[in-house]
């Protein structure tokens, strides 16, 4: 299980999402913390570190810290 890390800027974006989108994102990130490579897709070249998570109209770019078992949210895009 990976721990989720989110800076204040991305947390503000997450908090500003509509209720349904925020809930969907929380579930998708929980799945990604349990299985980061299985629940995400490569971001560009598949290096196993930079990944994307797409759920509905939300795109999240994440960084996987395999040694520290952390999943860092790098960017959240809501496509409304």
C-alpha positions in Angstrom: 0.0 0.0 0.0 1.3 3.4 -1.0 0.7 6.6 1.0 -0.9 9.5 -0.8 0.9 12.9 -0.8 -0.7 16.1 -2.1 0.6 19.6 -1.8 -1.6 22.6 -0.8 -2.1 23.7 -4.4 -3.4 20.3 -5.6 -5.4 19.9 -2.5 -7.2 23.2 -3.3 -8.0 22.0 -6.8 -9.3 18.7 -5.4 -11.4 20.5 -2.8 -12.9 22.7 -5.5 -14.2 19.8 -7.6 -17.9 19.1 -7.7 -19.0 16.6 -5.1 -19.4 13.7 -7.5 -16.0 14.3 -9.1 -14.3 14.7 -5.8 -15.8 11.4 -4.6 -14.8 9.6 -7.8 -11.3 10.9 -7.5 -11.0 9.7 -3.9 -12.0 6.2 -4.9 -9.6 6.1 -7.9 -6.7 7.4 -5.8 -7.5 4.7 -3.2 -7.2 2.1 -5.9 -4.0 3.6 -7.1 -2.5 3.5 -3.6 -3.3 -0.2 -3.4 -2.0 -1.0 -6.9 -0.2 2.0 -8.4 0.9 0.4 -11.7 -2.3 -1.5 -12.3 -4.6 1.5 -11.6 -2.7 4.0 -13.6 -1.3 4.5 -17.1 2.2 5.6 -18.3 2.8 9.3 -18.6 4.7 9.5 -21.9 7.5 6.9 -21.9 6.7 4.1 -19.4 9.4 4.5 -16.7 7.1 3.2 -13.9 7.4 6.5 -12.1 5.4 9.2 -13.8 1.9 7.9 -14.3 -1.6 9.2 -15.2 -4.9 8.4 -13.6 -8.0 9.2 -15.6 -11.4 9.0 -14.1 -14.4 10.5 -15.9 -13.4 14.0 -16.7 -10.5 14.2 -14.3 -6.8 13.7 -15.3 -4.2 13.3 -12.5 -0.5 13.1 -13.1 1.3 11.3 -10.3 4.8 10.5 -9.3 5.4 7.1 -7.7 8.1 6.9 -5.1 8.6 3.1 -5.1 11.3 3.1 -2.4 9.3 5.3 0.0 6.0 3.7 -1.0 4.4 7.1 -1.8 2.1 8.3 -4.5 2.6 12.1 -5.1 -0.1 14.1 -6.9 1.8 16.2 -9.4 -1.2 17.8 -11.2 -5.0 17.6 -11.2 -6.9 18.7 -14.3 -10.7 18.8 -14.3 -12.1 18.9 -17.8 -15.6 19.9 -16.6 
